[in-house]
C-alpha cells in the first residue's frame, strides 16, 4: 500500500514529527511511505477563484509546492494526517494544504483509508472534538475508511510524547494495517 503522511508541524523534531516517525517505523516493512512536511513545502492559501475547476488539467493558478503534493496524493492508497493542536484545530499550515484539496483533481485520487495522529499540549477531554468532527466529515464525504486515531494530550514541550504510550501505539497501528 502507498501511504502518504501529511505532517502538519512547522517545528522540527517536535512531538507531531516523532509520532509520524513512529507510524512510519511500524508501516515501513510492508508499505511504501511518503511523508510530506508542511515545514518543507511552500503552499499558499486557496483564494477561491475556481481556476482549478475551469481548466481540463485542474491546475491551480498559484505556482507553489501544491502541484507536487497533488502528484503524491494521486498515487496514495492511504492518507495519514499528523498535526499539532493549535487553538483546538489543526495547524494553519496543514489547513492550507487541506483547503487546497478543494480542487477537482482530488477526484482522481484513490485513497481508501485514512488515519489521524494529533498531539496537543492541553489535557482537556474535548481537546480534539473539532478536529475529529472535521476528520469524520471528510471520511464520510469521500467514503474513506477510518484506519484509526492516535490522540495525545499533555505533550507541551519537545519530546514530551516520549513519556507516553503514543509512539508505541502509532507503531502498532501502522503494523496492523
ROKE-864881 format. One record per atom (N, C-alpha, C): atom name; x, y, z; residue in one letter. Coordinates in pm, 1 decimal. Last residue first. Layout:
<lomis>
LOMI  atomo        xx        yy        zz  residuo
LOMI     CA         X         Y         Z        A
...
</lomis>
This chain:
<lomis>
LOMI  atomo        xx        yy        zz  residuo
LOMI      N    -198.2    -254.7     979.1        X
LOMI     CA    -278.8    -209.7     864.4        X
LOMI      C    -306.9    -325.9     771.2        X
LOMI      N     -38.6    -303.0    1196.6        X
LOMI     CA    -162.3    -380.8    1181.5        X
LOMI      C    -250.6    -334.3    1067.5        X
LOMI      N     164.4    -119.6    1198.7        X
LOMI     CA     197.9    -260.5    1177.7        X
LOMI      C      76.0    -344.0    1146.2        X
LOMI      N      24.4     115.5    1266.6        X
LOMI     CA      82.3     100.0    1133.0        X
LOMI      C     115.1     -45.9    1101.2        X
LOMI      N     -41.3      61.3    1534.1        X
LOMI     CA    -146.5      94.5    1436.9        X
LOMI      C     -95.0      67.8    1295.3        X
LOMI      N     217.4      31.9    1640.0        X
LOMI     CA     123.9     -80.7    1637.2        X
LOMI      C      11.3     -58.4    1536.8        X
LOMI      N     317.2     294.3    1616.7        X
LOMI     CA     385.1     181.6    1550.7        X
LOMI      C     290.7      63.6    1535.8        X
LOMI      N     129.3     424.9    1782.2        X
LOMI     CA     139.9     460.6    1640.6        X
LOMI      C     210.0     350.1    1561.5        X
LOMI      N     184.1     305.3    2029.1        X
LOMI     CA      50.4     292.8    1971.3        X
LOMI      C      53.2     323.1    1821.4        X
LOMI      N     445.5     393.2    2070.7        X
LOMI     CA     421.3     250.2    2050.6        X
LOMI      C     283.8     227.4    1988.0        X
LOMI      N     384.6     665.0    2101.8        X
LOMI     CA     476.4     622.3    1995.5        X
LOMI      C     458.6     473.1    1966.5        X
LOMI      N     206.8     673.4    2327.2        X
LOMI     CA     161.3     709.0    2192.5        X
LOMI      C     254.2     661.2    2081.3        X
LOMI      N     251.7     647.8    2590.5        X
LOMI     CA     247.6     522.7    2512.4        X
LOMI      C     218.7     548.5    2365.5        X
LOMI      N     486.3     903.3    2698.7        X
LOMI     CA     352.4     845.4    2683.7        X
LOMI      C     363.6     712.2    2609.4        X
LOMI      N     726.1    1025.0    2688.4        X
LOMI     CA     685.3     973.1    2820.0        X
LOMI      C     542.4     919.0    2817.2        X
LOMI      N     749.3    1125.7    2435.1        X
LOMI     CA     829.1    1005.8    2468.6        X
LOMI      C     788.6     944.9    2603.6        X
LOMI      N     618.0    1362.1    2427.4        X
LOMI     CA     545.8    1244.1    2379.4        X
LOMI      C     619.9    1114.6    2413.4        X
LOMI      N     803.3    1555.7    2491.6        X
LOMI     CA     710.3    1509.8    2596.0        X
LOMI      C     638.6    1380.7    2555.8        X
LOMI      N     955.4    1654.2    2281.1        X
LOMI     CA     994.2    1527.4    2340.4        X
LOMI      C     900.5    1475.9    2448.2        X
LOMI      N     894.7    1989.8    2351.6        X
LOMI     CA     956.1    1895.1    2259.2        X
LOMI      C     996.9    1769.3    2333.7        X
LOMI      N     606.8    2031.3    2566.4        X
LOMI     CA     746.0    2057.7    2529.2        X
LOMI      C     794.7    1951.8    2430.5        X
LOMI      N     343.2    1912.6    2577.7        X
LOMI     CA     366.7    2055.4    2552.8        X
LOMI      C     507.2    2083.5    2499.7        X
LOMI      N     121.5    1693.4    2584.7        X
LOMI     CA     258.4    1693.9    2529.3        X
LOMI      C     291.9    1836.2    2486.0        X
LOMI      N    -145.1    1657.2    2663.6        X
LOMI     CA     -43.5    1688.2    2763.8        X
LOMI      C      99.9    1684.5    2714.5        X
LOMI      N    -268.9    1389.8    2454.2        X
LOMI     CA    -288.9    1510.3    2534.9        X
LOMI      C    -166.9    1532.1    2624.3        X
LOMI      N    -303.7    1247.7    2146.1        X
LOMI     CA    -211.7    1262.4    2258.8        X
LOMI      C    -236.3    1396.6    2327.6        X
LOMI      N    -452.5    1003.2    1961.6        X
LOMI     CA    -473.9    1137.5    2014.0        X
LOMI      C    -394.7    1151.7    2143.5        X
LOMI      N    -472.6     826.1    1680.1        X
LOMI     CA    -388.2     835.2    1799.1        X
LOMI      C    -398.1     980.3    1843.4        X
LOMI      N    -709.5     634.0    1501.4        X
LOMI     CA    -663.6     763.8    1550.5        X
LOMI      C    -574.1     742.6    1672.0        X
LOMI      N    -783.4     446.6    1198.3        X
LOMI     CA    -754.4     465.2    1340.2        X
LOMI      C    -706.8     604.7    1372.7        X
LOMI      N    -882.6     421.9     948.2        X
LOMI     CA    -786.5     318.8     989.8        X
LOMI      C    -746.9     334.2    1136.1        X
LOMI      N   -1184.9     473.1     808.8        X
LOMI     CA   -1102.0     520.9     920.1        X
LOMI      C   -1012.8     406.5     966.5        X
LOMI      N   -1230.4     481.7     459.3        X
LOMI     CA   -1231.1     403.0     582.3        X
LOMI      C   -1138.3     465.0     686.0        X
LOMI      N   -1415.6     719.7     279.9        X
LOMI     CA   -1282.9     669.1     317.3        X
LOMI      C   -1294.5     597.5     451.0        X
LOMI      N   -1606.2     880.6     139.7        X
LOMI     CA   -1621.9     736.9     156.9        X
LOMI      C   -1487.1     668.2     181.2        X
LOMI      N   -1597.7    1152.2     141.1        X
LOMI     CA   -1517.8    1085.2      38.8        X
LOMI      C   -1523.8     932.5      47.8        X
LOMI      N   -1772.7    1207.2     356.7        X
LOMI     CA   -1794.3    1269.9     226.5        X
LOMI      C   -1723.0    1193.8     115.0        X
LOMI      N   -1657.6    1061.2     571.4        X
LOMI     CA   -1791.5    1031.0     521.8        X
LOMI      C   -1812.8    1084.3     380.9        X
LOMI      N   -1407.4    1188.3     598.9        X
LOMI     CA   -1415.9    1044.1     574.6        X
LOMI      C   -1550.5    1007.8     513.4        X
LOMI      N   -1494.0    1451.9     654.3        X
LOMI     CA   -1418.5    1422.4     531.2        X
LOMI      C   -1422.6    1273.6     498.1        X
LOMI      N   -1618.5    1409.9     901.9        X
LOMI     CA   -1695.0    1465.8     790.4        X
LOMI      C   -1626.2    1435.8     657.4        X
LOMI      N   -1399.6    1322.6    1053.9        X
LOMI     CA   -1508.1    1228.9    1022.8        X
LOMI      C   -1598.3    1280.5     910.9        X
LOMI      N   -1244.6    1563.1    1059.6        X
LOMI     CA   -1189.3    1438.3    1008.7        X
LOMI      C   -1301.4    1342.8     966.7        X
LOMI      N   -1418.3    1741.9    1190.3        X
LOMI     CA   -1375.1    1768.0    1052.8        X
LOMI      C   -1323.2    1640.2     986.8        X
LOMI      N   -1437.2    1608.9    1441.5        X
LOMI     CA   -1557.1    1638.4    1361.9        X
LOMI      C   -1520.2    1661.0    1215.5        X
LOMI      N   -1170.4    1606.1    1526.6        X
LOMI     CA   -1239.2    1480.0    1497.1        X
LOMI      C   -1365.1    1502.1    1414.3        X
LOMI      N   -1132.1    1880.5    1566.7        X
LOMI     CA   -1050.6    1808.6    1468.0        X
LOMI      C   -1119.1    1678.4    1428.6        X
LOMI      N   -1313.5    1929.9    1773.4        X
LOMI     CA   -1327.9    1999.6    1645.2        X
LOMI      C   -1250.9    1927.2    1534.6        X
LOMI      N   -1215.9    1751.9    1983.2        X
LOMI     CA   -1351.8    1745.0    1929.0        X
LOMI      C   -1365.9    1809.7    1791.2        X
LOMI      N    -978.6    1742.1    2122.7        X
LOMI     CA    -975.8    1700.3    1982.7        X
LOMI      C   -1112.3    1703.3    1915.2        X
LOMI      N   -1042.1    1833.0    2386.3        X
LOMI     CA    -931.9    1892.1    2309.2        X
LOMI      C    -939.4    1862.5    2159.5        X
LOMI      N   -1218.7    1751.3    2579.8        X
LOMI     CA   -1273.3    1788.8    2448.8        X
LOMI      C   -1168.0    1847.9    2354.2        X
LOMI      N   -1062.0    1712.7    2809.6        X
LOMI     CA   -1125.5    1597.6    2744.9        X
LOMI      C   -1174.2    1628.6    2602.7        X
LOMI      N    -747.5    1882.8    2825.7        X
LOMI     CA    -893.7    1889.7    2825.7        X
LOMI      C    -954.8    1768.5    2755.8        X
LOMI      N    -481.1    1918.5    2835.2        X
LOMI     CA    -531.6    1788.1    2878.7        X
LOMI      C    -683.7    1783.2    2881.9        X
LOMI      N    -265.1    2070.2    2584.2        X
LOMI     CA    -366.9    2072.2    2689.7        X
LOMI      C    -411.9    1930.4    2723.2        X
LOMI      N    -103.7    2011.9    2368.7        X
LOMI     CA     -41.0    2042.5    2497.1        X
LOMI      C    -140.5    2035.9    2612.1        X
LOMI      N    -161.1    1742.6    2137.0        X
LOMI     CA    -192.9    1870.5    2197.4        X
LOMI      C    -126.7    1888.2    2332.8        X
LOMI      N    -152.9    1574.5    1834.7        X
LOMI     CA     -81.9    1597.7    1960.3        X
LOMI      C    -115.9    1737.2    2012.1        X
LOMI      N    -277.3    1315.0    1627.0        X
LOMI     CA    -285.8    1453.1    1674.6        X
LOMI      C    -224.7    1464.5    1813.3        X
LOMI      N    -332.3    1136.8    1346.6        X
LOMI     CA    -237.5    1144.3    1456.8        X
LOMI      C    -237.7    1289.0    1503.3        X
LOMI      N    -558.8     944.4    1169.2        X
LOMI     CA    -533.9    1074.7    1229.2        X
LOMI      C    -440.4    1059.3    1347.0        X
LOMI      N    -590.5     783.5     851.8        X
LOMI     CA    -566.9     778.7     996.3        X
LOMI      C    -534.8     920.2    1043.2        X
LOMI      N    -772.7     628.4     585.9        X
LOMI     CA    -707.5     744.5     647.0        X
LOMI      C    -689.9     718.2     795.8        X
LOMI      N    -820.2     463.6     269.5        X
LOMI     CA    -808.9     462.7     415.4        X
LOMI      C    -743.3     591.6     461.9        X
LOMI      N    -826.7     512.5       0.3        X
LOMI     CA    -932.8     428.3      56.8        X
LOMI      C    -933.8     427.4     209.1        X
LOMI      N    -755.3     719.2    -263.0        X
LOMI     CA    -733.7     699.8    -119.7        X
LOMI      C    -853.8     624.9     -62.5        X
LOMI      N    -717.5     782.5    -531.4        X
LOMI     CA    -781.5     655.8    -495.3        X
LOMI      C    -751.9     619.2    -349.1        X
LOMI      N    -785.4    1087.0    -708.8        X
LOMI     CA    -716.4    1014.6    -603.1        X
LOMI      C    -790.0     883.0    -575.6        X
LOMI      N    -942.8    1227.8    -875.0        X
LOMI     CA    -855.6    1128.6    -938.8        X
LOMI      C    -777.4    1048.1    -835.1        X
LOMI      N   -1065.4    1413.7    -722.7        X
LOMI     CA   -1149.4    1304.9    -772.0        X
LOMI      C   -1068.8    1199.0    -846.1        X
LOMI      N    -878.9    1609.2    -685.8        X
LOMI     CA    -897.3    1511.8    -576.7        X
LOMI      C    -983.4    1394.1    -621.0        X
LOMI      N    -909.8    1780.9    -893.1        X
LOMI     CA    -805.5    1678.4    -907.0        X
LOMI      C    -818.7    1572.1    -798.1        X
LOMI      N   -1089.9    1978.9    -822.7        X
LOMI     CA   -1141.6    1855.0    -882.0        X
LOMI      C   -1036.3    1746.7    -902.1        X
LOMI      N   -1026.3    2102.4    -503.0        X
LOMI     CA    -982.9    2106.0    -641.6        X
LOMI      C   -1032.1    1975.4    -703.9        X
LOMI      N    -957.9    2140.3    -223.3        X
LOMI     CA   -1085.4    2178.6    -286.1        X
LOMI      C   -1055.2    2208.0    -432.5        X
LOMI      N    -707.4    2116.6    -136.0        X
LOMI     CA    -765.2    1995.1    -193.0        X
LOMI      C    -907.5    2018.4    -242.5        X
LOMI      N    -654.1    2347.6      -7.1        X
LOMI     CA    -617.4    2342.7    -148.9        X
LOMI      C    -661.7    2212.1    -215.2        X
LOMI      N    -720.1    2275.8     253.1        X
LOMI     CA    -809.2    2365.2     178.4        X
LOMI      C    -779.9    2363.5      29.1        X
LOMI      N    -491.5    2124.6     313.5        X
LOMI     CA    -621.5    2058.9     304.3        X
LOMI      C    -720.4    2146.0     227.5        X
LOMI      N    -297.4    2328.6     319.0        X
LOMI     CA    -287.0    2217.8     222.8        X
LOMI      C    -422.6    2151.1     204.4        X
LOMI      N    -399.0    2484.8     530.6        X
LOMI     CA    -378.8    2543.1     398.1        X
LOMI      C    -371.4    2434.1     291.6        X
LOMI      N    -385.2    2308.9     741.8        X
LOMI     CA    -517.3    2352.6     695.6        X
LOMI      C    -507.4    2413.7     556.8        X
LOMI      N    -109.7    2304.4     777.0        X
LOMI     CA    -177.9    2184.9     728.8        X
LOMI      C    -316.2    2219.0     675.6        X
LOMI      N     -73.3    2566.3     870.2        X
LOMI     CA      -0.3    2520.4     752.8        X
LOMI      C     -66.5    2396.5     692.2        X
LOMI      N    -226.8    2574.0    1102.5        X
LOMI     CA    -263.9    2658.5     988.6        X
LOMI      C    -196.6    2611.1     860.4        X
LOMI      N    -298.4    2255.4    1253.3        X
LOMI     CA    -209.3    2368.9    1229.4        X
LOMI      C    -252.7    2445.1    1104.7        X
LOMI      N    -636.4    2193.7    1366.2        X
LOMI     CA    -510.8    2152.3    1305.3        X
LOMI      C    -425.0    2275.7    1279.9        X
LOMI      N    -764.6    2322.0    1682.2        X
LOMI     CA    -773.8    2282.5    1542.5        X
LOMI      C    -639.1    2233.6    1492.9        X
LOMI      N    -735.7    2436.0    1929.0        X
LOMI     CA    -835.4    2330.6    1913.4        X
LOMI      C    -859.3    2290.0    1767.9        X
LOMI      N    -508.3    2602.3    1902.7        X
LOMI     CA    -640.2    2658.5    1930.1        X
LOMI      C    -751.6    2562.7    1890.1        X
LOMI      N    -351.1    2347.2    1751.2        X
LOMI     CA    -337.2    2491.6    1773.9        X
LOMI      C    -476.8    2549.8    1787.6        X
LOMI      N    -206.3    2041.9    1778.4        X
LOMI     CA    -332.2    2112.7    1801.5        X
LOMI      C    -300.4    2257.9    1834.4        X
LOMI      N     -17.4    1895.6    1509.3        X
LOMI     CA     -26.6    1951.0    1644.3        X
LOMI      C    -162.9    2019.7    1656.5        X
LOMI      N     -88.6    1608.2    1304.7        X
LOMI     CA     -97.0    1751.0    1333.4        X
LOMI      C     -81.5    1783.1    1481.3        X
LOMI      N    -112.3    1404.5    1033.4        X
LOMI     CA     -40.6    1420.1    1160.3        X
LOMI      C     -34.6    1569.1    1191.1        X
LOMI      N    -300.4    1193.8     848.0        X
LOMI     CA    -294.2    1333.9     888.9        X
LOMI      C    -226.8    1338.2    1025.1        X
LOMI      N    -244.1     973.3     595.1        X
LOMI     CA    -230.6     991.5     739.6        X
LOMI      C    -214.7    1140.3     765.3        X
LOMI      N    -405.2     791.2     346.1        X
LOMI     CA    -359.4     922.3     389.7        X
LOMI      C    -355.4     924.8     541.7        X
LOMI      N    -356.2     535.8     104.4        X
LOMI     CA    -392.3     575.8     239.8        X
LOMI      C    -331.0     711.5     270.2        X
LOMI      N    -279.4     522.2    -149.3        X
LOMI     CA    -391.4     436.7    -112.4        X
LOMI      C    -445.0     475.2      25.1        X
LOMI      N    -154.0     770.4    -373.2        X
LOMI     CA    -173.3     719.3    -237.0        X
LOMI      C    -295.6     629.0    -226.6        X
LOMI      N    -111.6     901.7    -609.3        X
LOMI     CA     -63.1     764.3    -600.6        X
LOMI      C     -89.9     698.6    -465.2        X
LOMI      N    -207.5    1155.1    -556.5        X
LOMI     CA    -270.3    1079.7    -664.8        X
LOMI      C    -230.9     931.9    -660.1        X
LOMI      N     -32.8    1259.5    -374.8        X
LOMI     CA    -161.5    1210.9    -325.7        X
LOMI      C    -233.3    1126.3    -430.9        X
LOMI      N     172.7    1338.3    -544.5        X
LOMI     CA     197.9    1233.1    -445.3        X
LOMI      C      66.7    1174.8    -392.6        X
LOMI      N      45.7    1538.3    -693.0        X
LOMI     CA     103.2    1422.2    -761.7        X
LOMI      C     127.1    1307.0    -664.4        X
LOMI      N     -17.8    1727.1    -493.6        X
LOMI     CA    -124.2    1659.9    -568.9        X
LOMI      C     -71.2    1531.9    -633.3        X
LOMI      N     245.4    1803.3    -432.6        X
LOMI     CA     165.4    1734.0    -331.0        X
LOMI      C      48.4    1661.8    -397.2        X
LOMI      N     318.8    1938.9    -659.9        X
LOMI     CA     389.3    1813.2    -628.6        X
LOMI      C     316.3    1734.9    -520.0        X
LOMI      N     135.9    2154.2    -639.8        X
LOMI     CA     133.2    2064.3    -756.6        X
LOMI      C     205.4    1932.8    -726.9        X
LOMI      N     210.2    2294.2    -412.1        X
LOMI     CA      90.1    2211.4    -408.1        X
LOMI      C      83.1    2115.7    -526.6        X
LOMI      N     420.7    2470.7    -415.8        X
LOMI     CA     451.4    2328.4    -399.3        X
LOMI      C     328.6    2237.8    -399.6        X
LOMI      N     306.4    2704.1    -667.4        X
LOMI     CA     374.2    2672.9    -542.4        X
LOMI      C     392.6    2521.9    -533.4        X
LOMI      N     138.1    2916.8    -833.6        X
LOMI     CA     255.2    2832.4    -862.6        X
LOMI      C     335.1    2814.1    -734.5        X
LOMI      N    -206.9    2933.1    -874.2        X
LOMI     CA     -91.5    2962.9    -790.4        X
LOMI      C      21.6    2864.5    -820.9        X
LOMI      N    -406.5    2828.2   -1022.1        X
LOMI     CA    -338.7    2945.0   -1078.9        X
LOMI      C    -214.8    2983.0    -998.1        X
LOMI      N    -401.3    2472.7   -1046.2        X
LOMI     CA    -427.3    2593.2    -968.7        X
LOMI      C    -352.7    2709.0   -1034.6        X
LOMI      N    -530.1    2255.2   -1291.5        X
LOMI     CA    -416.3    2324.6   -1231.2        X
LOMI      C    -464.7    2447.6   -1156.2        X
LOMI      N    -701.5    2084.7   -1424.1        X
LOMI     CA    -732.3    2123.6   -1286.1        X
LOMI      C    -613.0    2186.9   -1215.3        X
LOMI      N    -690.1    2029.7   -1688.2        X
LOMI     CA    -588.5    1965.6   -1604.1        X
LOMI      C    -608.2    1995.1   -1456.0        X
LOMI      N    -899.7    2191.1   -1791.9        X
LOMI     CA    -904.0    2044.6   -1800.8        X
LOMI      C    -807.0    1973.4   -1707.4        X
LOMI      N   -1027.2    2451.6   -1588.4        X
LOMI     CA    -930.8    2404.7   -1687.2        X
LOMI      C    -923.4    2252.8   -1678.7        X
LOMI      N   -1197.4    2531.1   -1383.5        X
LOMI     CA   -1222.0    2582.6   -1517.9        X
LOMI      C   -1115.5    2547.6   -1619.9        X
LOMI      N   -1124.8    2456.6   -1136.4        X
LOMI     CA   -1247.7    2396.3   -1188.7        X
LOMI      C   -1268.4    2430.7   -1336.1        X
LOMI      N    -905.1    2615.6   -1089.1        X
LOMI     CA    -884.4    2470.4   -1099.4        X
LOMI      C   -1007.7    2398.0   -1153.2        X
LOMI      N   -1020.6    2864.6   -1054.8        X
LOMI     CA    -941.9    2839.4   -1175.5        X
LOMI      C    -924.3    2689.4   -1198.3        X
LOMI      N   -1159.0    2945.9    -828.1        X
LOMI     CA   -1211.1    2833.9    -906.9        X
LOMI      C   -1140.8    2811.6   -1040.3        X
LOMI      N   -1076.7    3124.9    -638.6        X
LOMI     CA   -1100.5    3176.8    -773.5        X
LOMI      C   -1163.0    3073.3    -867.3        X
LOMI      N   -1000.9    3091.6    -370.1        X
LOMI     CA   -1140.6    3076.1    -409.7        X
LOMI      C   -1174.3    3123.1    -549.4        X
LOMI      N    -746.5    3081.8    -282.8        X
LOMI     CA    -804.0    3216.3    -297.0        X
LOMI      C    -946.6    3210.7    -352.2        X
LOMI      N    -582.0    2881.0     -47.7        X
LOMI     CA    -676.0    2886.6    -159.8        X
LOMI      C    -736.3    3027.4    -163.9        X
LOMI      N    -250.3    2981.1      59.7        X
LOMI     CA    -391.8    2951.5      84.0        X
LOMI      C    -474.3    2957.9     -44.7        X
LOMI      N      48.8    2820.4     -68.3        X
LOMI     CA     -32.7    2939.3     -43.0        X
LOMI      C    -177.9    2899.8     -15.3        X
LOMI      N     314.8    2639.7      44.7        X
LOMI     CA     180.9    2629.1     -11.9        X
LOMI      C     101.4    2752.0      30.3        X
LOMI      N     618.2    2507.3      44.7        X
LOMI     CA     556.5    2639.7      41.9        X
LOMI      C     423.0    2626.1     -31.0        X
LOMI      N     755.0    2260.6     255.3        X
LOMI     CA     677.5    2296.9     137.0        X
LOMI      C     616.6    2435.3     152.6        X
LOMI      N     862.2    2177.4     492.7        X
LOMI     CA     946.9    2170.0     373.8        X
LOMI      C     876.4    2210.6     245.4        X
LOMI      N     664.0    2192.6     680.5        X
LOMI     CA     785.6    2269.8     703.3        X
LOMI      C     871.1    2278.6     577.1        X
LOMI      N     481.2    2008.3     617.5        X
LOMI     CA     447.6    2147.3     588.2        X
LOMI      C     570.4    2236.8     600.1        X
LOMI      N     601.4    1714.1     466.3        X
LOMI     CA     603.0    1802.8     581.9        X
LOMI      C     567.6    1944.4     539.9        X
LOMI      N     506.8    1411.2     371.0        X
LOMI     CA     506.5    1547.4     320.5        X
LOMI      C     495.2    1639.1     441.1        X
LOMI      N     639.1    1094.8     335.7        X
LOMI     CA     599.7    1199.1     430.0        X
LOMI      C     614.0    1334.7     363.7        X
LOMI      N     549.1     788.8     217.0        X
LOMI     CA     596.8     919.7     172.0        X
LOMI      C     547.0    1021.0     274.1        X
LOMI      N     602.5     442.8     215.3        X
LOMI     CA     565.8     561.4     293.2        X
LOMI      C     629.1     684.7     230.9        X
LOMI      N     482.5     131.5     130.4        X
LOMI     CA     562.3     245.1      82.7        X
LOMI      C     512.0     369.7     153.3        X
LOMI      N     481.7    -145.8     364.8        X
LOMI     CA     417.1     -42.3     284.2        X
LOMI      C     518.3      60.8     236.2        X
LOMI      N     606.4    -322.7     536.0        X
LOMI     CA     507.8    -375.7     441.2        X
LOMI      C     449.8    -273.9     344.7        X
LOMI      N     792.7    -182.8     689.1        X
LOMI     CA     823.3    -319.3     647.6        X
LOMI      C     731.8    -367.2     535.0        X
LOMI      N     678.9      67.4     759.7        X
LOMI     CA     784.3      60.2     657.2        X
LOMI      C     814.5     -80.9     607.7        X
LOMI      N     503.3      95.6     970.8        X
LOMI     CA     449.0      63.0     838.3        X
LOMI      C     555.6      27.7     735.7        X
LOMI      N     651.0     163.0    1196.6        X
LOMI     CA     560.6      48.9    1201.2        X
LOMI      C     512.9       3.4    1064.9        X
LOMI      N     785.2     391.9    1109.2        X
LOMI     CA     861.5     273.4    1150.5        X
LOMI      C     773.6     148.7    1150.7        X
LOMI      N     564.5     563.9    1072.5        X
LOMI     CA     646.5     522.1     958.0        X
LOMI      C     726.0     395.9     991.4        X
LOMI      N     487.8     601.5    1338.6        X
LOMI     CA     395.7     538.1    1244.6        X
LOMI      C     473.2     484.3    1124.3        X
LOMI      N     715.8     737.2    1425.1        X
LOMI     CA     681.6     608.2    1485.7        X
LOMI      C     584.5     532.1    1395.8        X
LOMI      N     693.9     970.8    1272.6        X
LOMI     CA     808.1     880.2    1251.8        X
LOMI      C     781.0     741.6    1310.7        X
LOMI      N     466.0    1082.7    1386.4        X
LOMI     CA     463.7    1042.8    1245.1        X
LOMI      C     578.3     946.2    1214.3        X
LOMI      N     571.1    1136.5    1641.4        X
LOMI     CA     457.6    1046.2    1626.9        X
LOMI      C     447.7     995.0    1483.0        X
LOMI      N     769.9    1322.1    1578.9        X
LOMI     CA     807.0    1195.5    1643.0        X
LOMI      C     695.7    1092.2    1628.9        X
LOMI      N     608.4    1530.1    1479.1        X
LOMI     CA     703.3    1463.2    1390.3        X
LOMI      C     747.0    1328.9    1449.1        X
LOMI      N     474.5    1599.9    1714.4        X
LOMI     CA     399.4    1550.7    1598.4        X
LOMI      C     490.6    1475.8    1503.7        X
LOMI      N     687.3    1688.4    1878.3        X
LOMI     CA     607.7    1572.7    1916.2        X
LOMI      C     529.3    1514.0    1799.0        X
LOMI      N     960.9    1790.8    1661.0        X
LOMI     CA     864.7    1807.8    1769.0        X
LOMI      C     783.7    1681.4    1791.7        X
LOMI      N    1150.2    1816.0    1458.5        X
LOMI     CA    1169.5    1716.2    1563.1        X
LOMI      C    1080.2    1737.3    1684.8        X
LOMI      N    1059.5    2148.0    1384.7        X
LOMI     CA    1148.4    2036.2    1355.7        X
LOMI      C    1165.8    1947.6    1478.3        X
LOMI      N     739.8    2272.7    1344.4        X
LOMI     CA     851.0    2258.7    1437.5        X
LOMI      C     930.5    2131.8    1406.3        X
LOMI      N     515.4    2274.8    1195.4        X
LOMI     CA     625.6    2356.0    1145.1        X
LOMI      C     752.4    2341.3    1230.4        X
LOMI      N     330.1    1982.4    1139.2        X
LOMI     CA     402.2    2064.7    1236.3        X
LOMI      C     513.1    2145.6    1169.8        X
LOMI      N     184.6    1805.1     977.2        X
LOMI     CA     143.5    1944.2     988.2        X
LOMI      C     218.8    2030.7    1086.2        X
LOMI      N     239.1    1576.9     738.0        X
LOMI     CA     288.0    1615.4     869.2        X
LOMI      C     273.1    1765.9     886.7        X
LOMI      N      72.8    1345.5     577.4        X
LOMI     CA      79.8    1491.7     577.2        X
LOMI      C     115.1    1533.3     719.2        X
LOMI      N     186.1    1055.3     439.5        X
LOMI     CA     166.0    1122.1     568.2        X
LOMI      C     178.1    1272.1     545.2        X
LOMI      N      67.9     812.5     227.1        X
LOMI     CA     120.2     948.9     234.8        X
LOMI      C      84.3    1005.1     371.2        X
LOMI      N     131.6     486.6     124.5        X
LOMI     CA      80.7     571.5     231.9        X
LOMI      C     149.0     706.9     225.7        X
LOMI      N      50.5     224.4     -74.3        X
LOMI     CA     120.7     352.9     -75.7        X
LOMI      C      54.6     445.1      26.9        X
LOMI      N      85.2    -117.4       0.0        X
LOMI     CA       0.0       0.0       0.0        X
LOMI      C      89.7     123.6       0.0        X
</lomis>
